[in-house]
Amino acid sequence: MGASAMIRPDKRQRDRARALRKNLTEAERALWQEIRGKQLGAKFRRQAPIGPYIADFLSHDAKLVIEVDGGQHGETKEYDTRRTAFIEEQGYKVLRFWNNEILENMEGVLVTIEDMLRQSFSGADLPPPDLPPLAGGGKRDIPPKHKIPSTRDAAALPPTHTLHRAGQWSGAYDLVTLTYDDRFLRRKVLTTARGERFLVDLPQTTSLNHGDAFELTDGRLIKVIAAEEPLIEITGPNLTRLAWHIGNRHTPCQIEPDRLLIQHDHVIRDMLAQLGATLRDISAPFTPEGGAYGHGRTHGHAH
């Protein structure tokens, strides 16, 4: 079966994928924090339907599927073999890791994924052999958008291991503008407003707030700015009731006196419309309430 004949997921398949996203295993959750938000240079989806199956992590651009063995599948070896064969028939490469590999050797897992991404993009973007050489005999390079930043290459960049919270620092050298999803990271290469790249290497995955600052090892401070992004503005006569329903779905929500803001989610949108909310698409910085006790993150049903 070719990729053009891939079975589109039905509602039951989509609902199952959504349920799996809510119940990631420890290993799946740990790996997701390292590969989400293009931290390795490619966008991954988690618990993504592919034909009759659900891949743990899938990158459409890189044609790569990552499977975590010992996770939520619980299938027999024969079933797993059929599953892998089907995914490969759709043109995807499949990488498999055991739970203990992810939990005990994350750096090695990430290097393996980076190498596969580099191979995938190089193979996809090398010019056909009949193309003439560049003027002056130069070599054709891979387009910049497909260069995969390696954790080893990043060692040459100025690093930061320290984060200062908003209100506890002063004197920004530069700015870095990030969306809400991109403000949840541990190790990632970022680019400032001046075009300077630096390596974030924090002790643990951290939720950044607007106004926080990274301190580089040379003492310079890089201020974090919450980027404008597409949101749903929610208004209505009973915001408290609407906020309760949003919170009941564990959906990040920015609470203001006369409105609520959430990221786009068609399921939540339909629910709010049925509750009588007035909804409007806007673009604004997203700074939702934190998790328990005002810290950390609330992870929604689609995360």
HELIX and SHEET records of a PDB file:
HELIX    1   1 ALA A    3  ALA A    5  5                                   3    
HELIX    2   2 LYS A   11  LYS A   22  1                                  12    
HELIX    3   3 GLU A   26  ILE A   35  1                                  10    
HELIX    4   4 ARG A   36  LYS A   38  5                                   3    
HELIX    5   5 LYS A   77  GLU A   89  1                                  13    
HELIX    6   6 ASN A   99  GLU A  104  1                                   6    
HELIX    7   7 MET A  106  ASP A  125  1                                  20    
HELIX    8   8 ALA A  135  GLY A  137  5                                   3    
HELIX    9   9 PRO A  144  HIS A  146  5                                   3    
HELIX   10  10 ASP A  153  ALA A  156  5                                   4    
HELIX   11  11 ASP A  181  ARG A  183  5                                   3    
HELIX   12  12 LEU A  239  ASN A  248  1                                  10    
HELIX   13  13 HIS A  266  GLN A  274  1                                   9    
HELIX   14  14 ALA A  292  GLY A  294  5                                   3    
SHEET    1   A 4 ARG A  45  ILE A  50  0                                        
SHEET    2   A 4 TYR A  53  SER A  59 -1                                        
SHEET    3   A 4 LEU A  64  ASP A  69 -1                                        
SHEET    4   A 4 LYS A  93  TRP A  98  1                                        
SHEET    1   B 6 ASP A 174  LEU A 178  0                                        
SHEET    2   B 6 LEU A 221  ALA A 226  1                                        
SHEET    3   B 6 ALA A 213  LEU A 216 -1                                        
SHEET    4   B 6 PRO A 159  HIS A 164 -1                                        
SHEET    5   B 6 ARG A 197  SER A 207  1                                        
SHEET    6   B 6 PHE A 184  THR A 191 -1                                        
SHEET    1   C 4 GLN A 254  GLU A 256  0                                        
SHEET    2   C 4 ARG A 259  GLN A 263 -1                                        
SHEET    3   C 4 GLU A 228  THR A 235 -1                                        
SHEET    4   C 4 THR A 278  PRO A 285 -1                                        
END                                                                             
